[in-house]
Amino acid sequence: MAAMKWWGWGLPGVEFRHEDKPDLGPFFNDVLGLELGRVTAAPIRFEDLRIPEPRLPEALGAALDQAVGAAFVSVDPLDRVVHARGKSLRDLIRQRRGELRRVPDVVVRPGSEDEVTAILRAAVSSDAVVIPFGGGSSISGSLEAAVAETRPVISVDLVRLDKLLAIDGSSRLARVQAGVFGPHLEQQLGAQGYTFGHFPDSFTHSTLGGWIATRSSGMQSDRYGDIADMTKGLRVVTPSGTLVTRPVPTTSTGPSIREMVLGSEGRLGLITEATVHVRRIPERRTILGYLFPSFAGGLAAMRDIAESECSVSVTRVSDAHETRFSFAMRKRATPVDRLQSMALRTFLQRRRGYDLRQMCLSFIGYEGTDGHVAGQRKAVGKLVKRHGGLCIGSGPGALYDQKKFDTPHIRDFLLDRGAAADVSETAMPWSRLTPVYAAVTAAAQRAFAELGVQGYLMCHLSHSYHAGACLYFTFAFLPTPRGDMIAEYDVVKSAIQQAFVDNGATLSHHHAVGTEHAQWLEQDISAPGVVMLEALFEGTDPGKHLNPGKIV
Ligand SMILES: Cc1cc2nc3c(=O)[nH]c(=O)nc-3n(C[C@H](O)[C@H](O)[C@H](O)COP(=O)(O)OP(=O)(O)OC[C@H]3O[C@@H](n4cnc5c(N)ncnc54)[C@H](O)[C@@H]3O)c2cc1C
């Protein structure tokens, strides 16, 4: 797997284009006052970066060479810069400006668990810091070494641990090495008729180990569960040896060690292997589009589906602001498309009484046998109708399914034009959904007003559970002409995060804590919760060699 751009999302040469989307320019002009045609802020050139010299003591360098072979020990400047950070907005802005700070001194790529053990042993005996690196897609500041870190920093890239090792077909369990990227995992499982079913938006550039270490959640989690549900057994190299948990369906062995590793962000050790739950590739997979007259109606329908006997793979409903954005992303329409969409609009207004400005777009996914999918569509259709919803077929869903991995490129596209955009997501009980949505909307508007900027906030429900759901907010604004984009981003991001914890929601449903969300941890899990986490990290890694400073 090739490395992502050192300054942005995705592979070099792959970028978001707006020319084939005629409504996008007018949309951004209206909501942000932004001219898409003008690129105003390109990233600094790599040649102009001031990359600090690696601080790698000779003995440590020799020990790493011996651990993995000199070919897999790199002090190449580009390699070190790529491994310095993840892809949060703060990371992107600073990389583009050339504000590098504490770059890892060396990048090592082990090819086996024994090699991982040898690296950790060398690091501990040389008092060095180890930061595990999966795909580098962290959005929470989980990969950067502290600026004041004086010890050598080793980025351990697990890319070579990429094999599907075995499948226990009768238990539907697969043993997989942790450095495997999403597409390669699906390809290896697919060759034997299985799927993992974990499809985060970052799927193409993230790994199994990274998903586990951040408690990730994929688009189809309503059917497959999130990574915590799917991970059954683990192997983790820790300072006191290799931790092994058995892949049993459940266990009564005291507080769950497996759960402690989930979301540990490299602070407990390096995950080398996991035994995960897989499924047979379904006969049919389809995502249907629906329209609702309001966000409240769409949310109520998703709650009814979650509460019912229905089993769907995706439940997603956008608010009116995000629906407007989705429509602005459409490609140039043919005359037939235009006629059809005009007819639909007229029908919705005249026959269904929709106010088109409040209309909300929704996607519901179905998987299984033909018969199962047909039955589910019918049952869901009744619940949708109860809330004034209307099915608009499989076309929009298929398009959304194809394009979803392109969306992450938009942040770079907007940064090139001087605008900031990022996300904050959370989970809460169904009873708190509306208050949280209202509080976040008010908080973001207050933040935009305080800064004196034109901003845009949009939201969708992205995952449903019996007891609650995940709300995913995206915000964008054009910073003030002389302001600092990071400082202004902090004002908006903090307002949204604070609204989460003040209103009974969590600081993150699936983006982890890292350094970006750490300031809200105590409000979320209470002071004794933080004490327990500190004791866990301190007890496991008293020398603070493993990704120090993350989470707490
Ligand atoms: C545009 C965008 C879209 C995203 N969409 C989603 C989404 O839909 N769902 C979602 O859940 N997340 C999403 N994320 C967040 C990110 O992709 C996830 O956190 C992902 O799980 C990180 O995986 P990674 O392999 O890239 O890990 P990295 O970013 O490399 O690492 C993340 C953390 O895990 C640790 N780590 C990595 N591998 C190991 C290992 N083998 N052992 C121990 N620790 C390890 C690292 O040290 C670090 O602390 C998105 C991020 C971006 C930028």
PDBQT file of the ligand as one rigid body, heavy atoms in Angstrom, charges set to zero:
ROOT
HETATM    1  C1  LIG A 601     -11.535  11.542   6.148  1.00  0.00    +0.000 C 
HETATM    2  C2  LIG A 601     -11.621  10.576   7.270  1.00  0.00    +0.000 A 
HETATM    3  C3  LIG A 601     -12.712   9.717   7.367  1.00  0.00    +0.000 A 
HETATM    4  C4  LIG A 601     -12.806   8.829   8.440  1.00  0.00    +0.000 A 
HETATM    5  N1  LIG A 601     -13.900   8.003   8.523  1.00  0.00    +0.000 NA
HETATM    6  C5  LIG A 601     -14.000   7.148   9.571  1.00  0.00    +0.000 A 
HETATM    7  C6  LIG A 601     -15.131   6.287   9.702  1.00  0.00    +0.000 A 
HETATM    8  O1  LIG A 601     -16.035   6.275   8.871  1.00  0.00    +0.000 OA
HETATM    9  N2  LIG A 601     -15.167   5.464  10.769  1.00  0.00    +0.000 N 
HETATM   10  C7  LIG A 601     -14.161   5.429  11.693  1.00  0.00    +0.000 A 
HETATM   11  O2  LIG A 601     -14.241   4.654  12.630  1.00  0.00    +0.000 OA
HETATM   12  N3  LIG A 601     -13.103   6.251  11.604  1.00  0.00    +0.000 NA
HETATM   13  C8  LIG A 601     -12.987   7.090  10.569  1.00  0.00    +0.000 A 
HETATM   14  N4  LIG A 601     -11.889   7.912  10.478  1.00  0.00    +0.000 N 
HETATM   15  C9  LIG A 601     -10.836   7.877  11.500  1.00  0.00    +0.000 C 
HETATM   16  C10 LIG A 601      -9.705   6.852  11.212  1.00  0.00    +0.000 C 
HETATM   17  O3  LIG A 601      -9.750   6.404   9.889  1.00  0.00    +0.000 OA
HETATM   18  C11 LIG A 601      -9.843   5.703  12.172  1.00  0.00    +0.000 C 
HETATM   19  O4  LIG A 601      -9.516   6.166  13.471  1.00  0.00    +0.000 OA
HETATM   20  C12 LIG A 601      -9.022   4.459  11.841  1.00  0.00    +0.000 C 
HETATM   21  O5  LIG A 601      -9.468   3.422  12.651  1.00  0.00    +0.000 OA
HETATM   22  C13 LIG A 601      -7.532   4.632  11.995  1.00  0.00    +0.000 C 
HETATM   23  O6  LIG A 601      -6.898   3.499  11.408  1.00  0.00    +0.000 OA
HETATM   24  P1  LIG A 601      -5.420   3.589  10.853  1.00  0.00    +0.000 P 
HETATM   25  O7  LIG A 601      -5.024   2.227  10.420  1.00  0.00    +0.000 OA
HETATM   26  O8  LIG A 601      -5.300   4.657   9.867  1.00  0.00    +0.000 OA
HETATM   27  O9  LIG A 601      -4.633   3.946  12.178  1.00  0.00    +0.000 OA
HETATM   28  P2  LIG A 601      -3.592   5.130  12.433  1.00  0.00    +0.000 P 
HETATM   29  O10 LIG A 601      -4.208   6.418  12.088  1.00  0.00    +0.000 OA
HETATM   30  O11 LIG A 601      -2.302   4.800  11.836  1.00  0.00    +0.000 OA
HETATM   31  O12 LIG A 601      -3.457   5.032  14.018  1.00  0.00    +0.000 OA
HETATM   32  C14 LIG A 601      -4.511   5.413  14.869  1.00  0.00    +0.000 C 
HETATM   33  C15 LIG A 601      -4.152   5.050  16.316  1.00  0.00    +0.000 C 
HETATM   34  O13 LIG A 601      -4.094   3.637  16.434  1.00  0.00    +0.000 OA
HETATM   35  C16 LIG A 601      -2.791   3.216  16.841  1.00  0.00    +0.000 C 
HETATM   36  N5  LIG A 601      -2.491   1.991  16.101  1.00  0.00    +0.000 N 
HETATM   37  C17 LIG A 601      -2.540   1.805  14.759  1.00  0.00    +0.000 A 
HETATM   38  N6  LIG A 601      -2.225   0.533  14.457  1.00  0.00    +0.000 NA
HETATM   39  C18 LIG A 601      -1.959  -0.096  15.646  1.00  0.00    +0.000 A 
HETATM   40  C19 LIG A 601      -1.579  -1.418  16.016  1.00  0.00    +0.000 A 
HETATM   41  N7  LIG A 601      -1.407  -2.393  15.118  1.00  0.00    +0.000 N 
HETATM   42  N8  LIG A 601      -1.373  -1.681  17.326  1.00  0.00    +0.000 NA
HETATM   43  C20 LIG A 601      -1.551  -0.744  18.269  1.00  0.00    +0.000 A 
HETATM   44  N9  LIG A 601      -1.928   0.522  17.975  1.00  0.00    +0.000 NA
HETATM   45  C21 LIG A 601      -2.138   0.829  16.685  1.00  0.00    +0.000 A 
HETATM   46  C22 LIG A 601      -1.877   4.378  16.511  1.00  0.00    +0.000 C 
HETATM   47  O14 LIG A 601      -0.732   4.411  17.338  1.00  0.00    +0.000 OA
HETATM   48  C23 LIG A 601      -2.801   5.552  16.760  1.00  0.00    +0.000 C 
HETATM   49  O15 LIG A 601      -2.838   5.819  18.130  1.00  0.00    +0.000 OA
HETATM   50  C24 LIG A 601     -11.775   8.800   9.413  1.00  0.00    +0.000 A 
HETATM   51  C25 LIG A 601     -10.667   9.644   9.291  1.00  0.00    +0.000 A 
HETATM   52  C26 LIG A 601     -10.586  10.522   8.235  1.00  0.00    +0.000 A 
HETATM   53  C27 LIG A 601      -9.410  11.437   8.132  1.00  0.00    +0.000 C 
ENDROOT
TORSDOF 0
